[in-house]
Amino acid sequence: MARFSPSRLTLARHRRRLTQVQLAQLVGVSDRSIRAFEGGDDPAIADETIDRLAQVLGFPRAFFCAAELEPITEGTASFRALSKRTAAQRNAVLAAGTLAMDLTERLETRYRLPPADLPDLREDSPEAAAATLRTRWGLGERPIKNMLHLLEAHGVRVFSLVDDCREIDAFSLWRGGRPYVFVNTSKSAERGRFDLAHETAHLVLHQHGAPQGREAETQADAFGSAFLMPRASVLAHAPRVPSIPVLIQLKRRWGVSLAAMAYRLHALGVLSDWQYRTICIQMAELGYRTREPNTIPRETSQLLRKLFALMRDDGTTMADLAREAALPVSEVDGLVRGLALVSVEGGEAPAAAHARPRLRLV
């Protein structure tokens, strides 16, 4: 009989979006047995049963025999419109996040990553909090050139939502003093930047759990808008005669969507209610609600790129990292897809950007 980790069985089942009954049918045991395995009520699980679980769930056998993992719970993560998602979708996302955190802890035993530099701003309004964080990070009123690089430089660990979790826009949480953000990299670059700013709001405004629900989401949207488009600078560049072509030029400057640019101008009183409604109607008629005009290049991770370069120098591939964490390579690849140009075997594709985050070998 081998050592067995009940929490890892639950994580693997959640990643595959299976119920206990469905897993039992696939493995060829009773659902009562699966409940006992996950509850730790059956300390003597036969080797052949573990092998069958590994085969059905697509995880290495070693995954189920490693140390327990503390799963992310719904109450500790900030999700957008999670109530509209199924339990299977929610559980799959949380399980992927748990695996990403385990990977991060493993990497931090080798490399020193940037420390977290996010203040607790829960007493501030979203607009004031955005201004405070800009000042702390020395941004002034300038447009943010790369939102992903900025967060990484200040200690935020950013991962991609794996392909089978793309129904979720983004989510964030704190764990062990580390801030984490998970983003949907299949969206436009502009939407991705706003999602990062939105999740930053949750990290600085809501790390203690209040408020929640619609109020928290409204605050996060207001923070994201103010953080990406600071009041004084936007007003200084406000158009005298607002139009779709003029707003497209402005939105490119701030690296936001056309809809976000129009919303911010309306919130600051540059666009009247009538002008804002007219702009929204025109955007819908031109198809700009679903297709972003004059889009910007997608942001990629400097931190992950540099980490994988260091690993390569050490003779370690992504496959080696996956093996160390007892994960399928596809799980590791999914967590960085769209953020870092790396091959499944751990090689690195060329990237033009120079890495700002400083990492040192421990």
Helices and strands as residue ranges (DSSP letters): H 6-15, H 20-27, H 31-39, H 47-57, H 61-64, G 74-76, E 78-79, G 82-84, H 87-108, E 111-112, H 126-136, H 147-153, E 157-160, G 163-165, E 170-175, E 178-183, H 189-205, H 213-228, H 231-236, H 244-254, H 258-267, H 273-285, H 302-313, H 318-324, H 329-336, E 360-361
